[in-house]
Amino acid sequence: MRALAPYPAYSQAMRILYGVVGEGMGHATRSRVLLEELTREHEVHIVVSGRAKDYLAQRFQNVRGIWGLTLAYQGNSVSKWQTLLQNLSGALKGWPHNLRQYLELVEDFRPDVVVSDFESFSYLFGRTHRLPVISVDNMQIINRCSHETALLSGFEDAFEGTRAIVKSKLPGCFHYLVTTFFYPPVRKERTTLLPSILRPEILEARSEPGEHLLVYQTATTNTSLPDILKQSGLPCRIYGMRRDLTGELQDGNLTYRPFSEQGFIDDLRTARAVVASGGYTLMSEAVYLHKPMLSIPVKGQFEQVLNALYLEKLGYGMYARELTLDGLREFLGRVPRCEEALKGYEQEGNVKMMAALREQIARAAEYKGRWWEEVEQVWGPRRGE
């Protein structure tokens, strides 16, 4: 494929279809930051699934709920069988609903360009209508960068399996903007690594030393966690495990808290350290606020393992396959060293990402109607990259 044209001086307002995957809230909070800027400059319609739909609908107009794949958990693992059954059941109602949304977009909106945060509906819409698709997410680092053999030792099969899935998710995009706090070598063209996108509330938060552990769990089924935290004797402020709470619940040294964005940020900025899975969003926020993190990735999600491996390699925290009392004590012993390593971390991810996204949108405007033809000339009509 020939090289893309230089960045053009293109300031015309455009119609943008923005897709956000709804599994987990990290994609929604990241997209919110970009959408606040894009909606000031362009006409934007948002397609989003899951809990993220309500979050974005409170903040933006033209938000369309779609059906998307979800994960089912057992303990601190993804249950493949329950996930399959859950999605087969959801698809019976979800696909007809998505078709209605698709037809309405064709008839009423007719976008010029698509931006996708690891979301398939918007990507497929863009490909069907020969629109440039710009990928904005952290997952593509798995496929579009090189990772040291030593780092992946023991995880080779999981890495290759996950890489194949990520590669097939959004193939042949116009450009890939990848958010990250670690920087492996880029191995594919049309790929730009950029610092993490952070909520304004995180950017405004002032990090302070504290004594408590901030504990966040996506899976409510991880029932062994509280017993280990109790044995530590440390004050722990726990989010995510009891989603039905309407008020604070005290259990010895454990404080279960209902979700509150400001309350969570306050507990994060004043924490001694963080105990959580390997989700990218919270990890990037902890790194920005210089909070050491013990990462216990959800089993079956190698993307979280990779995040945790880089976190430990950089000295910002510790990776553990599962939480044990000995492992927690080992991590607490490392906290001073992690704090020292984190002192030098600084970033301006929001500014750099918006500049890069504006540039790619402007370039995509020049390629509208031609991009997929060029992709297919090189890779064939069904392959992409």
N, C-alpha and C positions, 0 to 999 in steps of 0.2 A: 504494500500500500504506500502511495506517495505521501510525503510529509504534509502535515496540515499547514494551511496558510498562516502567516503571522497574525497576531491578535489585532482585529480590526477595531476602528473607532465606531462602535455600534451602541447607541444609547436608546434606541426605540423600545417602548414598553412592549412586552411580549406576553403571550398566554402560556403559562407553565402548568403542567400537570406534575404534582409532587406526591410520590408514593412513600408511605411509611409503614414498615412492618410492625405488627402490634404485639409480638411475643416479647414480653419484658417492656419496661418503660424507658430504657436508655435511648432507644431510637427516637422516641417521641420528644424527650427533653432536648436531645441534640437538634432535632429538626425544628423545634420551636425557635431556637436561636436564629437559625437561617431564615425561617419563614417570616420572622418579625421584620427582617430587612427586605426580603423578596417581595412581600405583600405591599410594601411602600413604593416599589418601583415597577411591579408587573401585576397582571391579573393572574392569580394563582388559585387553582382548585386542588384540593388535597384528598387523596384516597388513603384510608387507614383502617386497620383491623384491630380487634381486641380492645383492651382497656385504654389503649392509646387514643382511641376515637374520642372518648369523652374529654380527655385531657386537652386535646387540640381543639375540639369544638367549643370549649369554653373561651378560647383565645382567638379563634379565627373564623371568618365566614367561609362558605363554600367547602365545608368538610363533609365528605361522603364516607359513610361506614361501609366496609366491604368485609367479606368473610376471608379469613386467612388461617393458615396452619397453626396449631398450638401444640404445646408439649405437656405430657402428663408425667408426674413425678412419683417416685416411691422411695422414701428415705431421702438421701441426697443424690439420687440417681434419676436419670430419665428412663421411664418405663416404655420400652419400644412397643410392646403389645398394646398397652393402654393408649399410647399416643396414636397408634394405627386405628384402633377402634373409635377413639374420640374424633379423629379427623374424618373417618369414613361417615360417621353419623352427622357431623357438622356439614359435610360437603353436600348432603342431600338437599338442605335448604340454602346452603351458602352459594353454590354455583348458579342457581337461577337468579338469586339476588345480585350476584356479581355481573351477570349478563345484562340485567336491567340497568345497572350503573354504567356499564360499558356503552350501551346504546344511547343513554342520556348524554354521556360525554361526547359521543360522535355527533349527536344532533345539536346539542346546546353550546358546547364549549369549543371544540376543535383546537386543541393546544398546538403551539409551535415547537415546543421542546419539552422533554420529560426529565425530571430529576427523581432518582430512586434511592431511598435508603434501604437497600437490601429487600425491596418489595417487588413481587413478581407481576402483579396486576398492571401497574403503571409501565413496567418494562415491556410486557407483552403488547400493551396498547401502543407504545412507541414503535416497537418493531413492526407490528401489523400496519401501522400508518406511515411507516418510513420516516419517523421522527428521530432526531438524535437523542440518545439517552445518556445522561450524566450520572454516574454512580457516586454517591457520597455515603461512606460507611467505614467501619473499622475492619470488617470481616475480610475484605479483599487482600489484606496484607498476607493472609495465609497462602494465596495463590500467586500473587504478583511480586513477591519478594523471595529472596533466598534466605534460608535459615541454616545455621551451622549444624553439621551432623552430630556433634557432641551434645548440642542443646536438645536435639530430638531423640537421643539415644533411649531406647525402650518404648518410644511412642511412634515408631515409624509407620506401623499399620494405621493407627488412628489418624496420624497426620495425612497420609495419602488418601484415606477415605474422606476426611473432611475437606481436603484440598479439592478433590473431585467434585464434591457437592458445591463448594463455593465457586469453583470454575464454571459449573453448569448453571448457576443461579442467574447471572446477568452477563452472558457472553457477548463480546463484540460491542461494548459501550463506546460512546464517543470519547469519553475520558473517565478515569477513575481517580477520584479525590479520596484519599485514605487517611483517616484520623488515627493518631498513634502517640504514645509517649516513648516508644522505642523505635529504632531506625535501622532495620536490616537492609542490606543492599537490594535495590529495585532491580528486577530481572525482566520486566515487560515494559514495552513502550506505552505511552498515553497513561502513565501512572505518576501521581504526585503524592508524596507523604507530607502530611501537615500535622501540627500539634493538635491536641484534643480540643474539641468544641465544648465550652463550659457554660452552664447557666449563669446569667448575670448575678444571681444570688450567691453563687459560689465565688465568682470574681470579687464580689463585695465583701465576702466573709473574711474576718480577721482570725487567723489561726492562733490559738492560745493553748498552753500546756494544761493537761487535765489528768485525772486518775482513772476515769471510767473507760471501758471498752465499748465501742460502738459495734453492735452485732446486727448484721442484716442477712436475712435468709429469704430467697425467692420461694423455695420449696417449704410449704407448711408441714410436710410429712417427715421432716428431719427431727424425729422425736428424741434421739440420743443427745442432741446438742445441749439442752438445758442442764442435764446432770453433770456434764463435763464443766460447763461454765460455773455451776454452783460450787464444785470442788475447788475451783481456782481461788475462791474467796474475794475476787475483785468485783467492784460494782460494774454491772453490765446493763447497757440500755439496748433493748432488743426490738427490732422492727421486722415485720413481715411474717412472723410465725403465727400470730393470732390476728388475722385480718378482720375478725368480727368485733374487735374491741372498739368501744366508744370513749373509753377513758383509760387512764394509766392503771396497770395492775402490778402490784409488788409481790414478789415471791423470794424472800430472803435477799440475797445480793443481786437478784435479777429484777429488772424493771421492764415490763412489756409495755410498749407504747403504740397507740394507734398512729397511723401514718399522718404526718403533718409535714409539709415541705419545709416550713421554717423551723419547726422543732427538730427535724432530722438534720438540717444544716447546722443548727446550733450544737447538737450533740456531736456532729462530725468535726466541727472546727475546734471544739474543746476536748476532744477525745485524747486519751493516752495512745491508743492504737485502734485499728479496725480489724474485725474478724468477719469475713464474708466469703462468698463464692469467688469465681473468677470473672464475673461480669465486668465488661470494659468500662462502663460509665462510672460506677462507684470507684473503681480502681483508679481511673484517671483523675477523679475529684480528690481522692485521698493523696495521690502523688502531688497534685497541685498545692494542696494545703499542708504538705510535708508531714503526713500522718502515716507511719509504718502500717503495713497491712499483712495479716495472715490470711492467705488465700487458700480456700478448700474448694476447688472447682467441682461443679456438678458432674457426676460421672456420666459419661456418654456425650459430653460437650467438649471436644478437644480445643475449640477456640478459647475456652476458659483456661484450659491447661496451658496453652501457649502464652496467654497473658501472664499467668502466674510464673511460668518459667523465666520470662523476661523480667518480671518484677524482682525475682530473686537474683537473677544475674546482675542487674543494675544495683543491687544492694538496698532496694527500696522496701523490701518485705521478705516474706518467706512463703514457699509453696509447700502444701501438705496434701497427701492423697485423701486423708481423713483426719478429723479432729480427735486428738487424744489429749489427756491431761499433761503427759510428758511433752508432747509436741507444742502445746500452748505455753508451757513453761520455757521451753527452748526458745520459742519466738519472743517471749517477753525479755529473755536475756539478750536477744539481738536488738531490741528496740533502740538503745542508744546509738549503735552503729548505723542502723537504718536512718535515724534522724540526722546523723552526720552526712550520710550519702545524699539525703533529700535536700539538704541546705542549698545545693547549687542548682536545683531545678527551677527554671523559669520558662514562661511561654507567653505567646500572644496568638493563640490558636484561632479565636473568633475573627480577629482582624485578617489574619492570613487566609483563612478558609473563605471568607466572604470575597476577598480580592480574587482568589483563585476561581471561585464559583462564578463570579461576574465575568471573568475572562472567558471561561468555558462556555457560558451561555451566549456571550457575544460571538464566539467562534462558531458555536452550533448554529446560530442564526444564518451564517453564511453557507452552512452545509445542509440546511433543511431540504428534504426531498432527495438528497444525494448520498447521505451517509451509508445507509444500508446497502445501496447498490455497490459502493466501493468495498464494503465488508464482504459481500457475496462474490465479488470478482476475485478476491484473494482466497477466501475459505470455503466458498460454496454457500448455497442458499440456507442450509440448516445448521452450520457449524459455529460461526462466530469465532471468538478466541477464548 
